C-alpha cells in the first residue's frame, strides 16, 4: 500500500537544502511469529525518478518484541535532497508463518520542517 505526496509547493525551500523530514511509526507483530511491517519513504524528482536512497523503518521481528504481541516505536530523520518534488510513503507487510499475516503498523507520521 502506498501514498504519494506532491512536494512541489515547497520546491524553493527544498532546493535551498533547508527542508528536513521526520518519519515515525509503531511496528510489531504477533507472539513468536516474525510476520512484520515496514514503512518506507521514497523521494522522487519531477519525472518520478529516485532522488537519493529509500528510508525505511522496520521490520520489528519476534525477538525485537521479546516474543510477545506488541508494537514498538521506531523513528528516523533526514534532509530532503535538492530536486525532490514528490514523496511516496510505502507500507510493506511480510508474512512468514501461520494462517494470517500478523505484521502490525500504526500511527505512521511523516513531518516536514525547516532544517
Secondary structure, 3 states (H helix, E strand, C coil): CEEEEECHHHHHHHHCCCEEEEEEEEEEECCCCCCEEEEEEEEECCCCCECCCCEEECCCCCHHHCCCCEEEEEEEEEECCCCCCEEEEEEEEECCCCCCCCCEEEEEEEEEEEC
